């Protein structure tokens, strides 16, 4: 079985080489026959990659990891996916290494790669008659050794870059300019450096240009002296700078191994095991040094970070499956148990239920109803200190325990905290039952941990600790008699999207039941983690794949759209148009796409021929009309259903013929039915959502004021070129030009001021009244994120609690709205798909309220909001 899987994997990799040589792309080619062939080749590449991924793990498992990793991409932080350190011995397997890295490139992921060269350096030094000298495990580096090291590192770097380019993967050699270092101890170690600074700019420029950055571990002193740095330490410093989701150390062994049993160690939880491990007699020399370095690195990084030690051939399995491949090193989490909600903290627990419980998210239950249901029987809450995972086990005395809730955050998924919590439950309960939807994307996780299962009417009941089917039947009858399982089975954990759940619930009562019984054979799926599903809107949706054309893809908003669309299950980006980037490959997208330079005539022909289902216009204000007119002309001669247009500019936000796409305030039905949708402005979105819940209390003689602080990406871009000559977008306003401060601009009559007032007026009790507000924007020295502060005189007195209730009532059930007590900070906003509001404070006289709201101007203020409008595919799909 293992041999078959291995040969299949190798066959898949060979197919990728062919794909890399093809350089497939999807773009506008006037000859329809050529265009069909080009798209067919690209589809072949996609299928090859998909088949390879699915050979590693379940389809849903792989897709989940792709979504998670791709979501790390953001124009402000393009290097957040992974840092991969390549050991010198792995460089001898350069073809295998290049294939693994090329694979990541093909699915739109850009790791930062840093390599060593120890074995190669030793070989050349010995040939030169120099005896390698080590002190405290550090190579003593004199002038001759450094000269040889520099030559080795440059040669190995170019070999790897060349191997990648041969596969059609763009790579950029970065052999200097990243690390600044001081002498570690010149008298003792010679020309060995201690890194003092990491310059992220060359790395980020490489990724933005669509090339994998390939780094060496050579540093420079402030006066220009080249210094040798241990590659492991250099990789750690890079990881500290970028704080990636994954840190991978590739070695020839494929992991860390137990010194007594010889078995590969799957997971090391440093918080729990480090002290014990360091005392083990078999942990010595290099192993002890590695563990110490890993601990120092992870102590510096966020607790969500982890280190994986694997072989190059296992890179995909480590990244795209829950079971992993090598050794995973993480800090770990201290777990807790509470027998009451109060002892845990009612507010914290309520927030977890509000944010993660699928019944609450779908609107089937309120938070209060969930809490009341939990407290009907004795229960225990299990979790970790950061509350990344919460599980609730109901255990009435003398009855079988049931796990009624299993709620995890993304951090809990990535760091396998769910497994730790589940193991804690198993220690307390020798027998346990729980349920999940039959189409839950994580069913393999449940099967692997269960001794058996029973499925009926769209839901599966799982259990462990019982081997007699008659006992299972008795327990089920007892559950039903006592009402502990509702509607056949009570859903637990992050189940299927509501539209699927509704379909399952509606299944005929006579649906045949089936069961499975584990017989000591592990099921495919996770051994390290668990994942939540992406929540869908609680309405029937279409899963038909739609083709999307994006015009104006060069700027930051276009890049953000590309990143989100790369993970969208039902939108296929087939055309991207940019005058400056025409002919270049689109970076950051899941399949090969080449930029074109579409003219209005091209757009008219494509609309007429039905090549596109939806158009997104991401053009500057005033530039959209020729393309909209072209779509209108083409639609008249189109035999199939005409396409949708979503305009991100301000050109159509005041036109009655266009539907204004802010669904939280102006409803979804009109947006779903519309063919022409104007996307709200970023400042305007936040201002309207701040004011709308308080409209009843507007004081006409004293209109509200909104002060908006926006990251500098909101000021737009200017064109430039990278060192390879590829056009790139640079911010029009830089943090340096702001001198660490903010710059107010457009102090009166900002277009978003008029836009917000225009649309809020439609919500007033008297439609003939005209809403007014004052808006003052300022640009700030962070990349993206708008913080808006509303100061609003009130027509009658309110309390802060009243105000919070108004926001809760207005935005109840809105998945992209977050309400908190504290003032939202940039961390609550930047890189988030939602709008966050909080910090409500009332003036001492009760006649003026101040509330703070915020959103990412590139996401909820632009790209996320664009995809929120359901008329694109009759499907609301947002990765949160």
N, C-alpha and C positions, 0 to 999 in steps of 0.2 A: 504493500500500500504506500509506504514511504517512498519507495523507488519510483512508483508511478507518479506521485505528486512531484518528485524532484525533476523527472524528465519533462513533465508538463511545464514546469516552471522555466526550465532551460529553453524549451521550444517557444514559450511566450516571449522570452527575452530576445531570441533570434528574430522573431517577428518585429520587435521594436526597432531593431537595427534597420530592417527594410523600411519601416515607417520613417525613420530618421533620414534615410537617404532620399526619400520621396520629397521631403519638404512640402507636405500637403498643405493647402490653404483653401479657404472659402472666400471668394471675393467676386466682384462683378466682372464677368467676362461676357462680351456681347454675343459671342457665338454660343447658342444654347447647348450644342453638343459638347463643346469644350467645357462649358460650365458644369454640365452634368457629370462629365468624367472627373473634373477636379473635385467636386463634392463627393463623388463615389470614393476617390482615393482617400479623402479626409475621413470619410465614414469608416473605411477599412482600418485606418490608424486608430480611430476611436474604439472600434470593436476589438482590435487586438489588445489595446490597453485594458479595456473593460474585462475581457476574458482573463487576462493575466491577474488582475486584481481579484476577480471572483474565485480564482483558483487558490488564493491565499486564505480567504475567509468568506463568510456569508455576504451576499449582495448588500443587505441592509447595513451590516457591520462596516463594510468597506465604504459605502456611500456616506455613512455617518462620520467616519474619520476624514474623508475628503472634505465634507462640509466644515468640520471643525478647523482643519488646517487652513483651508482656503479663507475662512472668515478672519484668520489672523492678519491677512494682507490688508493694508491700509496705506494710502499715499504718504501719510506722515511717518509710518513705521513699516517700511517694506521688508525688513529683515527679521520679522517676529516669528517666522515659521520654525526654523531649526538652525543650530550650529552643529556642523559635522566635522569632527577631528579625525583625520586619516593617519593612522600609524604608518611608519616607514615600511614595515613588512607588508602592509596591504597594498602599497604602491607597486609591489612586484606582481600583483593581480590586477593590473591597470585596466584590462578589458572588462573584467567583472565589475570593478569599481565604476568605470565610465558608464556601463549599462545601467547600473543602479541609480546613479545620479541623473542620467539622461531620462530615465523613467519619471523621476520627480519633475523634471523640466517639462515633460510631455503632458503632465496633468496640471501644469500651471503653478508648481511650487518651486520656490527659489531658496534653497538652503545656503547658508554661508559656510564654505568649505575651507578648512585650514589643514595643511598636511605637514608632517614631519619629514624625516629622511635619515634617521639614525643608522639603520643597517647599511644604506648606501654610502653614508659618510664614513663609517668605520672601514668599509672595504677600500675606499680610495685613500684614506689616511694610512692604512697598513701598507698599501702599495707604495705610498710615498715614503715609507720607512719611519713614520711617526707612530709612536706607541700611544694609544688613547689613555688619557689620564682622567680619573674621576675623584672628586672629593665630595663626600656627603651625597653621592649619587648624581652630582652635577659635573658635566663635562668641562674640564679646564680648557679654555680656548685661547690659544696664542694667535699671532698674526697669520702663521701658515695654516693652522687649523681653520681659522675664520675664512681664509681665502678659498680653501677647499669646500667648506660648508656652504659658502655663498654660491659656488659653482654647482654643487649638488642640488641645492634648493631650487635654483633657477632652472636647471635641466629637468628635475622631477616635476616642477610646476608646469613647464611648457609641454612635457609629455602628457600630463593629465588634461591640459587644455586642448592639446591636439587630438587626443582620443575622444574627447567630448565633441569637438567640432566635426570630427569624422562621422559622428552619429547624427549630425544635424543639430546639435545642441550648442547654443551660443554660450561661450564662457570667456571670462576676462581674467588674464593673469594679473594679480596684484601682489607684487613682490616687495613693495616699499610704500611708505607714506601712511601706513595704518598705525604702527606701534611706535610710541616714543618711550625711551627707557633711560634709566640711570645705571651706572655700574652696580652690579650686585655686591661685589667686593673685588675691586681691581687687583689688589695684591694677592688675593687667595685664588680667584677663579679666572682672572684675566678678562678677556673681552666677552663677558657674559652680562646680560642686562636684566634689570628688574623693571617691568613695564609700569610706567607712570601715567600713560594716557593712551586711549584708543580713539582714533579719528574715524568716525562712522561714515563720513562723507564718501570716500571712494567705494565703500561697500554698497551703500544705498544707491549711489549713482549707477553702479553696475546693474543692480536689480531693476531699477527704474528703466534702464536701457534694454532690459530683456535678456541679460546675460548672467550666468552663474558666477559669483565672485570666488576666485580660487586664490587663497592667501598662503604665504609662507610665514614662518615664525622668526624672521629677521626683523630687528628693531633698529632705531636710530637714536643716538643721544642728541640732546639739544644742540651740540656743536657739530653734528653730522657724522659722528663715528658709528659705523655699523656694529651692532652687538648681537650675539647669539642668545636666543631665548628658548627655553624648553617648550616644545610644541604643546604639551598638555596644559602648561601654565598659560600659554598664549591663547589657547582655545577657551580656557576658563575666563580670561580677561575679556575676550570677545563676548562670551555669554553674559558676563556681568553688565556689559555695555548695552546689549540688545535685549536681554531678558526674553529669550525665545521660548516657544512652547515646548520644544524638544532640544535636548543636548545629547548628541550621539558621539560615542567614541568607537571607531572601527578598529578592531584588531584581528589578527589571524586566527585566534582561538574562538572567537564568537561569544565571549562572555567571561565571567569570573567563575572559578570552580572551587568547590570545597576541597580543602587540603587533605582530608581523611577519606571521605567517600569517593572523591573524584567526580562527583556529579555537578552539573552546572547549577549555579544558584540563580533561581528565577527572580526573586525580589529581595532587596535589602531595605528595611525601614530603619533609617539611621537613628531616629529619636529613641527607638526601642532597642536596637541591636548593636549600635556602634561600640559602646563601651565593652560589651561582651565579646564582640568580634575581635577587637584590638588586643584582647587578652588571650585569644586562642593561639596555641603554639604554632599552628600552621600558617597564621597570618604574620608574615614577616617580609622584610626587604621591600621589593617592588609592590607587593599587594598592600602592605601597610601604608606605603607612601601614596598609592592610588586612593585608598579609602580616605586617608587624611585630606587629600586634595579635593575629593568629591564632597566631603563634609564641609570643608571651608567654602567651596563654591556654592553649595545648596544653602548653607547658612546665610549667605549674602543675598541669594535670589529669593523671589516670592515663593511661598510654600507650594504653589502650584507647579513649580519647575521640577524636573526630574532628569536623571542621567541614564542613558542606556548604553551598555557595552555589548556590541554585537559584531558579526562579520559583515563584510560588504554584500555577500550574497543574500543575507537575511534582512537587509535594510527595509525592503517593502513590507515584509511580514511584521517587523517591529512597529512600523509606522501605521499600517492599515488594518491591523487586527487587534482585538482585545487581549489575545493570549500572548502576543509579543513573540520574541525569538531568542533574545540573549538574556542579560542580567539588567534588571531595572533597579536603579538606586534612587530613593526618594527620602525625604525627611520623615514622612509618616505623620500620623495624627493620633492624638490622645482622644480616646472615646469616652462617652459619658452614658449614664442611664438615669432616667428620671421617672418617677411614678406619678407625677402630677405636672400639669402644664405650668402651674405657678412656680414650681421649683426650677423649671427650665427657664422661665421668663415668658410670660404670656404674649408680650408685644413681639418678641423675636419669633416665637412659634407661629403667631398669627400671620406674620409677614411671609414666612416660608410657605404656609398654606395658600396665602393669597397669590404668591408668585409662581408656585410650582404644581399645586394640586390640579390634575386634569379636570376633575369635576367642577372646580371653581372657575378654571380658565374657560371651560366650555359653557359656563352659565347654568349648568344643571343643579349646582348647589352653591349656597353662599358660604363664606368663611364660618359664620356662626353655626350654620347647619352642620358643617364638617366637625367643628369642635364639639357640638352637642352629641353627635354620633359617636365620637371617640370616647366621650366620658360616660356613655351608657353602661360600660363594663369596666372592671379593673384593667389597667393597661400599663405598659412600659414604653417610654420613648427612648430610642437608641439614636446616637449620632456622634459627630465629631465636634470639637470645640468651635471651629469656624462655621458649623452648621451647613457644610457643603452637602451632607447627607443626613436625612431624618427618616427613621423608620418607626412605625407604631405597631406594637404587638398587643392584641387583646387577649387576656388570659383569665377569664372567670374561674373561680376555684372549682376544681373537679371537672373542668371542661377542656377541650382541645384548644390550644392557642392558635390564633389567626393573625398573620401579618396583614393589617388593613391598610397601611400606607408605606410607601417606599418612594421618597422624593429626593432627587439629587440635582445639584447644580452642575454646571460644566466642569468646575474644578473637581467635584466629586467623581465625575466620569473620567477625566484625564488622569487622575491620580489614584484611581481604583479604590477610593475610600468606600465605595458601596460594598466591595468584597470584605473589607475589614469589618464594617458594620454587620453584614450578614453573618460573618463568622462569630461575632460577639453574640448574636441572637442564637446561633446554634449551640454555643456553650451553655446558655441558659435553658434552652428548650430542645429536648431530645426528639420531639415531634413538632411539626409545624405545617400549617396549610396557608396557602395564599393564592390569589387569582390574577389573571391578566387577560387582555383581549386576545382573541385568536389571531388577529392580524397585527398584533404588537410587533414593531420592528425589532424588539429585543427578545423574542421568544427563545432564541437559542440560549440566552443567559439563564432563563428560568428552567429550561430543560436540563441544562448541565448541573444545576444545583438541586434538582428534584429527583426523588426515587421513583416517581410516577406522576401521571397526569390524567385528567378526564376532561373532555371538551364537549360542550353542549350549547346550542343556541348562540354560537359566536363567542363563547368565553371558555377559558381553560382554567381548571382547578389543579394546582400543583401541591405536592406534599413531599416531605421526607420523614424518615423514621418509622414508616409502616410498610411491612412487606406482605401483609395479608389483605387481599382485595375485599374480603368480607368485612374486615375492620374498617376499611375505607368507606364502604357503603354505609356502615352503621354511623360513622362520623358525619357523612354527608346528610343522612336523614336527620341526625340530631341537630346539625346546623340549620336545616330548613325548618325544623319544628320550633326551634328557639328564635328564629328570625335573625340569625347572625349573618346570613348571606342573603342579600336582596336580589330579586329578579333572576334567579338561577345562580348567579355568582356576583360578588361585589368586586368591581374593578380595583386593582391596587397598583400603585406606582405609575410611572409615565406611560400610559397606555396609548392606544391608537388615536389618531386625530378624530375629532368629534364626528366629522362626516362619515368616517368609517365605522365609528362606534354606533352611530345611529343606524347604519345599514345592518350592522351585526345584530342590534337589538330588534330590528324589524324582521329578522329571519323567521321563517315559518316554525311554529312550535314543533312540527314533526321532523325538523332537521335531525339527521342521524347523528347520534353521539359516537365518539370514538375515544380510545384511551391508549396510553403508552405506559410501559413499565421498564424502568432502567434495570439492566442486568450487568452492572459492572463495566459498562462501556461508555466512555465519555462522549458527550454530544459535541458537535462543532460549535464554536463560539468563544465566549470570553472565559479567561481564567484570571484576568486582572481587573476588569472594569465592567461598567454598566452604563447605559446611555438613555437620555430622555429623548422623546420624539419631538419634532418641531410641531407646535400646535397650529392647527388650522382653524379657520373661522367656522362657527357652528351652522353652516348652511351648505346645501348641496353645491358641489363644485365640479368643474371639468378638469380632467387630467390629460386632455388632448394637447400634444406638443404644438406650440405656436412658434412661428418664425418671426424674429425681431430684427429690425433695422435701426441702427443708431447713427445719427448724423450729428457730428460735432463731438468726437470722442477724445479729443486731445487733452482737454482740461482736467482739473481735479475731479469734477463731478462725473465726467465721462469715465475716468479711471475707477471711481467708486462704483458706478453702475456696472462696469465690467466685472469687478470683483464679486458683486452680489449675484449677477446673472450667471457667473460661472458655477454657482451652487444651486441655481434654480432648477427644480426638477421638470418644469413644464414650459420653460422658455428657452429657445435655441437661438443664440445670437449668430445670425448668418451673414450680416453685412455691417461693417463699421466704416464710416466715412470721415476722413480728415485730410484736408488739402496738404498740410505739411507732412503727414506721416504716410501718404499714399505709397504703397509698395512694401512697407515694412510689416513684419508680423506683429499681431496684437499680443501683448504680454499679459499674463495673469488670467487667461481664459482657459477653460478646461480642454478645448479642442483648437486645432490650428485655424486661425482666421487672419486674413491679410487686410490691412487698411486699403481702402479705395478712395477715390475722390469723386463722389457722386455729384453729377450736375442735376438741375431740376428736370432736364430731359430724361436722364437715367431713372430718376425717381418716378416720373410719369409712366415710363415704359414698364418698370417693375411693378407698379401698382396695377397697371392694366393687365399684366400677365399673371397677377396673383402670386408674386414671389414672396411677399411679405404680409404677415398678419397684423403687425403693429409697428408703428414708427415712433421712435423717441427723438425729439428735437432738442439737443443739448447745445444750442447755439447762443451767441450773445444776443442781447435785446436788439430787436430791429432786423435781424438776419433771417428770421424764420419764414417770412411770407412767401418767397418764391418756391420753397419746398412744399409748403402747405397747399399752395395753388396747384402745384404739380400733382400732388396726391389727389386733390379734388378732380382735376381733369382726367387722371387715369382711372379713378373710381367709376366714372360715368360709362366707361367701356369695359368694365370688369364684369365677368360672368359670375364669379363667386362672390361671397360676402366681402364687402369693402373693409379696408383695414382701419385700425384705430390710430389716432395721433395723440401723443402726450407731449405737450410743449412745456419745457422747463423754463423758458424765458418768461418775461413779463408781458409779452406781446398780446396775449389773449385773456388776461386775467380780469379784464373789465368788460368783456364781450358776452352778451346774453346767449349767443349761439354756442358758446363753449361752456362746458360744465366745469365748475371749480372743484378741484380734487382734494378737498380736506374732509375725509369721511367722518372723523370724530365729531365734527360740528354740523356739517351740512348733509349728512346722510349718505348711504351707500347705494340706494336703488338707482338714483339718477346717474351716478358714476358708472355703475355696471351697464346701464343701457346706452351710455354715451359713446359716440365715435370721435368726438373732439373734446379733449380734456386739457385744461390749463393747470399746471402744477403750481401750487402756492409758493411764494417766496419764503426763504428761510427765516428772516426776521419776522415776517408777517405771520407765519405759522405760529411761532411762539407767542407773539403779541395777542393774536386772536384766541389762542387756547388759554392764555392767562385771563383775558377779559371776559370771555363768553360765560363762564359760570356766574359772573357777578353782574351781568347786564341788567338784571332787574333792579339793581341798586345804583345804576349810573346816575350821577348828578349832572344834569344838562348844563348847569352854569359853571361847572368845574370839571372839565373832561380829564380822563386818565392820562398819565404820562408813563411811557416805557423807555427805559434806558437800556440799550443793547450793547454788549461786548462780544465781538466776534473774533475768532482766530483769523490769522492773516490769509488763510486759503480763501476766505470769503471775498477778498479784494481782487481775486482773479489771477491770471497767469500772463507771462510773456514767453515768447518762443526763444529757444536757444538750441545749442547742439552739444551732445556729449563728445568725449574725445574720439569716438569712432565716427563722428559726423552725423549720428542719428538725431533727428529733431526731438527735443524734450521740452517740457513745460516747467518753468521756474516761477515761483511766486512773485507777483508784481510788487508786493510789500514784503520785506524781509524782517525778521526779528531784530537784526542789527540796525536797520534803519529806524526802528522804534526806540532804540536806546534803552530797552528794558521797560518802557512805559506803554501808554496807550495813546491813540491818536483819534480824537473825535473828528467826524466828517459829516457832510450833508446834514447840517444841523437843523434845517427846516425843509419841509416838502420832499422828504425822501419818498421814493416810489412805494416802499413797503408801508409807510404811514398811510398813504392814500388807499392802498390795497386793503389793509386791515380794516380801516374805517368803512370802506365801500361794502365789504361783505358782512361785517358785523351789523351794519344798518339793516340788513335783511332779517335779522333775528330780533329786532326791537319790537316791543308790543305794538307800537304804532309804526307800520311799515313806511309811512310818509316821512317819518323823522329821519334825520341824517346824523349818524354817529360821527363823532370827532375824537381824535386822540393826538397827543404829542409824542413824537418818537425821536430819540437822539441816539444815533449809532456811534460806535468807536471800534477801531481795529486794535487787537491785542497781540502780544508776542508769542502766542501759542498757535499751533497749526490749524486745528479745527475745533469747533464747539462754540455755541452762542449761549451766553448767560444773560437773560433778560430780567430786569427788575421793574415790576409794575408798582406805581404809586397811584392809588385811585381814591378820590373823595367819594363818600357814600351818601346816598339820599336818606338813609336811616341808619341808626346805630346797630352794629353787629359785634359779636365776639370773634376771637380767632378760631374758636371751635366751630362757630357757625360757618365761617369761611371754609374751613377744611371740609365740613360736611357738604357744602355746595360743590366743591371740586369732586368729592367722592361720588356724589349723586350724578353729576354731569358725565363723569368718565367711567362709571361703573361698567365693567366688562370689556373695557378697551385694553387690548393686549399691549399696545404700544404707548401706554401712559403709565408712568410711575409716580405715585404720590408718597411723599415722605415728610417727616416732621421737620428735619433739619433743612437749612439752606442748601440747595444743590451745589456741588462743586464741579470742577472740570472733570474729575475722575468719574462722576456720575453721568457725564455727557459725551465726552470725546470717544469716538469709536462705537457708540451705542445707537441702536436703531429706534430707540424710544424717545418720547418727550417726558422730562422729569420736572415736577413742580414741588415746592416745599417752602419752609421758612415763613409761613404766614404770620404776620405780626400786625396788631391793631394799635392805632394811635391811642394815647391815654384817654382821649375824649370819645373814642369809639366811632369817629366819623371819617376815618381814613385808614385804608388797609395797604400794606406792602406785601407783595408775594413775589417769589423768584421762580422763574422757569428756565429750562434750558434744553437744547438739542444739539446734535452734531449737524452743522450746516451742510455737510456733504451727504448725510444719510437721511434722517427724518426731515431735514430741511431741503432735501433734493432727491437723492437716488432711492432711498427707502420709500419715501412718499410716492415717488413715481410708480414703484412696483406695488404699492399698497392699493392703487386704484384698480379695482377688480376687472374693469372692462378689458384689460389686456388679455386675460385668459380665463375670466370668470373664476379666478382663484386667488385668494389672499395668502401669499406665501412670503414670509419674512423670517430670515434666520436671526434668532435672538440669542 
